[in-house]
Amino acid sequence: MDTKSIKRLKADNPVEGVVSRYIRLRRRGKAFMGLCPFHEDKSPSFAVYPESGRWVCFGCGARGDVIDFIAGMHNVGFDEACRILAGGNLPSAKSPVSTPPAAARPVERPPEPDAAEYRALGEAVRVYHARLWSLPPDHPARRYLEQRKIDPDTIRRFAIGWCSGRDLSPAMELLRLSPSPFTTVGLLRGRREFMRGRIVIPDRTPDGTVTHMVGRSLGGDREPRYLSLPGLSRPLYGLARVQRQKPVAVVEGIFCMLSLERHGVQAVAVMGTALWGKRAAELKAVPDLYFIPQNDDPEADIGSLLNTSEVRRNKAAARWLEKLAAGGQVHLTRGQAATLRWILEIGHGRIVDLPPGIKDVNDLDQTGGMEAWLDEWAKWRER
């Protein structure tokens, strides 16, 4: 989706109208206030500003525009959030009252699953991983992974799988497991497997404990490309596994993360453009960060950004923008604008640009330019 289409989408979906379909809002001056849907909020701390088209939670620090809001509410990335908005498939608006009843409040899950839920996650990944290897080489899932340069070693290392939609129930019956924890974490919706027809990429700790997973659709634009488990708080994918005292690359997409890991670079994936609250706090604890922006549609004027006090206070961000401007670039791409927001939120780290004409890290891997780029990056880091 190009910049004009994004602007039109935002104009057609005023932020206060969209947010009011998920939470109850009450006008206070120029803002609307409500209970934050991204944390357990007991008094209204979520502010929506119609004039700027932005929102912010003064409790957990979440903030963004109408697309970021949809991405956070539906656990999807930027592209999927745009599709949801464009499709108009939103809940009915809530009545404007000061305090919603408890049943209407979004409830944040406990920070960690219990033992039965961890077991459910682990068994699902085991089943999906085995199913992927049982597929013939010409199956669309196997061909898709090959196209994205995800080799067999990476598939094994990350326990990547395939959800056929027919494997969890037999496994539960064989192991005499209750469906309840599978439903709680979002693996099941009734009798239907939530990740059916998707490549499944789990998020795991170094000892192999599964903490989350994301599913990649092969169905084109008819459905969201990526889904996260709805019963769990979405993590920074890969952060549970990395050694935090070593350099860590931060990218937007999970296949970009896999490409870097395939070449020996520790990486985490934001899965979208929103980075705030707990996820931002966890990343702040990593001392050596490298942000790698995507090259996609133009979004923000570099000259105006250089004049903001927030950028001037961050030397790495200011130097990066000055370098882009000196090279003749007038606007940041959407991916670059997201990366700028990330580094300003985290407060430290450096930005590493991809070669011209390359969309993202996985695109670079597919074109065969990854090793040469990593060599240049290593030399740059040593300066």
C-alpha positions in Angstrom: 0.0 0.0 0.0 1.5 3.3 -1.1 1.7 6.5 1.0 -1.4 8.1 -0.7 -3.5 5.0 0.0 -2.4 4.9 3.6 -3.3 8.6 4.1 -6.7 8.0 2.5 -7.2 4.9 4.7 -6.5 7.0 7.8 -8.8 9.8 6.6 -11.6 7.3 5.9 -11.2 5.8 9.4 -10.9 8.6 12.0 -9.0 7.3 15.0 -11.7 8.2 17.6 -14.4 6.3 15.5 -12.3 3.2 15.2 -11.1 3.1 18.9 -14.7 3.6 20.0 -15.6 0.3 18.4 -13.3 -1.5 20.9 -13.5 0.6 24.1 -15.9 3.2 25.6 -14.7 6.7 25.2 -15.7 9.9 27.0 -14.7 13.4 25.7 -12.4 15.5 27.9 -11.5 18.7 26.3 -9.9 18.1 22.9 -9.3 14.4 23.7 -11.4 11.3 24.3 -10.5 9.1 27.3 -11.1 5.5 28.1 -9.6 2.3 29.7 -6.5 1.1 27.9 -7.1 -2.2 26.0 -3.4 -3.0 26.1 -3.0 -3.4 29.9 -5.3 -4.0 32.9 -6.4 -0.4 33.3 -8.5 0.6 36.4 -8.9 4.3 35.7 -9.1 5.8 32.2 -5.5 6.5 31.0 -6.0 6.0 27.3 -6.3 9.3 25.4 -7.4 9.7 21.7 -6.7 13.0 19.9 -8.9 13.5 16.8 -7.0 16.5 15.6 -3.6 14.7 15.3 -5.1 11.3 14.6 -3.0 9.8 17.4 -3.6 8.0 20.7 -1.5 7.4 23.8 -1.8 5.4 27.0 -0.3 7.3 30.0 -0.3 4.0 32.0 1.6 1.5 29.8 3.2 3.9 27.3 1.5 2.5 24.2 1.0 5.0 21.4 0.4 5.3 17.7 -2.1 6.0 15.0 -5.3 4.2 13.9 -3.3 1.5 12.0 -1.1 0.9 15.1 -4.2 0.5 17.2 -5.7 -2.1 14.9 -2.4 -3.9 14.7 -2.2 -4.1 18.5 -5.8 -5.1 19.0 -5.7 -7.9 16.4 -2.1 -9.1 17.0 -1.2 -8.5 13.3 1.4 -6.5 11.4 1.1 -3.3 9.4 -0.2 -4.8 6.2 -2.8 -6.9 7.9 -4.0 -4.0 10.0 -4.5 -2.0 6.8 -6.5 -4.8 5.3 -8.7 -5.0 8.4 -9.4 -1.3 8.3 -10.0 -1.3 4.6 -12.4 -4.2 4.9 -14.5 -2.4 7.5 -14.9 -5.6 9.5 -14.9 -3.9 13.0 -17.0 -4.3 16.1 -20.1 -2.1 16.7 -19.3 1.2 18.5 -19.5 1.2 22.2 -21.7 3.7 24.1 -19.8 6.7 25.5 -20.0 6.1 29.3 -17.4 7.1 31.9 -16.7 3.6 33.3 -17.4 0.4 31.3 -18.6 -2.6 33.2 -16.0 -5.2 34.1 -17.2 -7.6 31.4 -16.4 -5.1 28.7 -12.9 -4.4 29.8 -10.0 -6.1 27.9 -8.3 -8.3 30.4 -4.5 -8.8 30.1 -3.5 -12.4 30.4 -1.1 -13.5 33.2 2.5 -12.8 32.1 3.3 -16.5 31.7 1.2 -19.6 30.8 0.8 -22.3 33.4 2.3 -25.8 33.1 -0.6 -27.2 31.2 -0.6 -24.4 28.7 3.2 -24.7 28.2 2.6 -28.4 27.5 -0.1 -27.5 25.0 2.2 -25.1 23.2 5.1 -27.6 23.1 2.9 -30.5 21.9 1.4 -28.3 19.1 4.9 -27.3 17.9 6.0 -31.0 18.0 3.0 -32.0 15.9 3.3 -29.1 13.4 7.1 -29.6 13.0 6.6 -33.4 12.3 3.8 -32.6 9.8 6.1 -30.2 7.9 8.7 -32.9 7.4 6.0 -35.4 6.2 5.0 -33.1 3.4 6.3 -33.8 -0.1 9.0 -31.5 -1.4 6.6 -29.9 -3.9 4.0 -29.0 -1.2 3.3 -25.2 -1.2 4.6 -24.9 2.3 7.9 -26.6 1.5 8.3 -24.6 -1.7 7.5 -21.3 0.1 10.2 -21.9 2.7 12.7 -22.8 0.0 11.8 -19.6 -1.9 12.4 -17.5 1.3 15.8 -19.2 1.7 14.8 -21.0 4.9 17.0 -24.1 4.8 16.5 -27.4 6.5 19.0 -26.5 9.3 17.0 -23.4 10.1 13.7 -25.3 10.0 15.1 -27.8 12.6 16.7 -25.1 14.7 13.5 -23.1 15.0 11.1 -26.1 14.9 9.2 -24.5 12.1 6.1 -26.5 11.2 2.9 -26.8 9.2 -0.6 -26.7 10.6 -2.8 -29.0 8.5 -5.8 -28.4 10.8 -6.2 -32.2 11.4 -3.4 -33.1 13.7 -3.9 -31.6 17.2 -7.1 -33.6 18.1 -5.5 -37.0 17.4 -2.4 -36.0 19.4 -4.5 -34.8 22.3 -6.5 -38.1 22.3 -3.3 -40.2 22.2 -1.7 -38.3 25.1 -5.1 -38.0 27.0 -4.7 -34.2 27.1 -7.6 -31.8 27.9 -8.5 -29.4 25.1 -8.9 -26.6 27.7 -5.2 -25.3 27.8 -5.1 -25.5 24.0 -8.2 -23.3 23.8 -6.9 -20.9 26.5 -3.7 -20.1 24.6 -5.5 -19.8 21.3 -4.5 -22.9 19.5 -8.1 -24.1 19.3 -11.3 -22.2 18.6 -14.0 -24.8 19.3 -12.8 -27.8 17.3 -11.0 -25.7 14.7 -7.2 -25.3 14.8 -6.4 -21.5 14.8 -3.3 -21.9 12.6 -4.9 -24.1 10.0 -3.3 -23.8 6.6 -0.3 -21.8 7.9 3.4 -22.2 8.3 4.0 -22.1 12.0 7.1 -20.4 13.5 7.4 -20.8 17.3 9.1 -18.5 19.7 11.2 -20.5 22.1 13.6 -20.1 25.0 17.2 -21.6 24.8 16.0 -24.8 26.5 13.3 -25.2 23.9 10.3 -24.1 25.9 7.6 -22.7 23.5 6.3 -19.3 24.6 4.4 -18.2 21.5 4.0 -18.8 17.8 3.1 -17.0 14.6 1.5 -18.4 11.5 2.1 -17.4 7.9 -0.7 -17.9 5.5 -0.2 -19.1 1.9 -3.6 -18.0 0.8 -2.7 -14.6 -0.8 -4.7 -11.5 0.1 -7.9 -13.4 1.1 -6.9 -13.6 4.7 -4.3 -12.0 7.1 -0.8 -13.0 6.1 0.3 -13.4 9.7 -1.5 -14.4 12.8 -0.3 -14.6 16.4 -1.9 -16.7 19.1 -4.8 -14.6 20.5 -4.6 -16.1 24.0 -1.1 -14.8 24.7 0.6 -11.4 25.0 2.6 -10.9 21.8 6.4 -11.0 22.5 9.3 -9.6 20.7 10.0 -12.7 18.6 13.4 -14.1 19.3 14.1 -12.1 22.4 13.6 -15.0 24.7 16.4 -16.9 22.9 19.1 -14.3 22.3 22.2 -13.8 24.5 21.5 -10.2 25.6 25.1 -9.2 26.2 26.0 -9.8 22.5 24.9 -7.7 19.5 21.2 -8.0 18.6 19.6 -6.9 15.3 16.1 -5.5 15.4 13.9 -6.1 12.2 10.2 -5.8 11.4 9.5 -9.2 9.9 10.0 -12.7 11.2 11.5 -14.1 8.0 14.1 -11.2 8.2 14.9 -12.5 11.7 15.3 -16.0 10.4 17.5 -14.9 7.5 19.9 -13.1 9.9 19.9 -16.1 12.3 20.7 -18.4 9.4 23.8 -16.3 8.8 24.9 -16.3 12.5 23.4 -12.9 13.5 21.3 -12.7 16.6 18.0 -11.0 15.7 14.5 -10.2 17.1 11.4 -9.4 15.1 8.9 -6.7 16.1 6.2 -8.1 13.7 4.7 -4.8 12.8 5.7 -1.2 13.5 4.5 -0.8 17.1 7.0 -1.0 19.8 6.1 0.2 23.3 5.5 -0.7 26.9 6.8 -4.0 28.2 8.3 -5.0 24.8 10.3 -1.7 24.6 11.4 -2.0 28.2 12.8 -5.5 27.5 14.7 -4.3 24.5 16.2 -1.4 26.5 18.0 -4.0 28.6 20.0 -5.1 25.5 23.1 -2.8 25.4 24.2 -3.4 21.7 21.3 -2.9 19.3 21.3 -2.6 15.5 18.0 -1.5 13.9 17.6 -2.5 10.2 14.8 -0.6 8.5 12.8 -1.8 5.5 12.9 0.1 2.2 9.2 0.5 1.2 6.8 3.4 0.6 7.7 7.0 1.4 6.1 8.3 4.6 7.9 11.1 6.5 9.8 14.3 5.5 13.4 14.0 6.7 14.0 17.8 6.9 11.1 18.3 9.3 12.1 15.3 11.4 15.7 16.7 11.8 14.2 19.8 13.4 12.4 18.0 16.2 13.8 18.1 19.7 13.3 14.4 20.1 15.6 13.6 17.2 18.2 16.2 18.2 18.5 14.6 21.6 19.3 11.2 20.0 22.7 11.5 18.3 22.5 8.1 16.4 19.1 9.1 14.9 20.2 12.6 14.0 23.4 11.3 12.3 21.4 8.7 10.4 18.9 11.3 9.1 21.7 13.7 8.2 23.4 10.9 6.2 20.2 10.1 4.3 19.6 13.8 3.6 23.2 14.3 2.4 22.6 11.4 0.0 19.7 13.1 -1.6 16.9 11.3 0.2 13.9 13.6 0.9 11.4 11.2 2.6 11.8 8.3 5.0 10.1 5.1 3.9 7.5 3.6 6.1 10.0 1.0 7.4 12.6 3.7 8.1 10.0 5.9 9.9 9.1 2.9 12.1 12.8 2.3 12.9 13.2 5.9 13.8 10.3 5.6 16.3 11.9 2.4 17.7 15.3 4.0 18.3 13.8 7.1 19.9 11.6 4.9 22.1 14.5 2.7 23.2 17.0 5.6 23.5 20.1 3.8 22.2 21.3 1.6 19.3 22.5 2.2 15.8 20.7 2.1 12.4 22.1 -0.1 9.6 20.7 0.6 6.1 20.2 -2.0 3.4 21.6 -1.6 -0.1 19.5 0.5 -2.5 16.7 -1.4 -4.2 16.5 -4.1 -1.5 13.2 -4.2 0.4 14.2 -6.0 3.5 16.8 -8.5 5.0 15.0 -11.6 3.6 14.8 -10.0 0.2 18.6 -9.4 0.4 19.1 -13.1 1.3 17.0 -14.2 -1.6 19.0 -12.1 -4.1 22.3 -13.7 -2.8 23.7 -10.4 -1.4 23.6 -11.3 2.3 27.2 -12.4 2.9 28.8 -9.3 1.2 26.4 -7.0 3.1 27.2 -8.7 6.4 31.0 -8.3 5.7 30.5 -4.6 5.2 28.4 -4.4 8.4 31.1 -6.1 10.4 33.7 -3.7 9.1 31.4 -0.8 10.0 30.9 -2.1 13.5 34.7 -2.2 14.1 35.1 1.5 13.3 
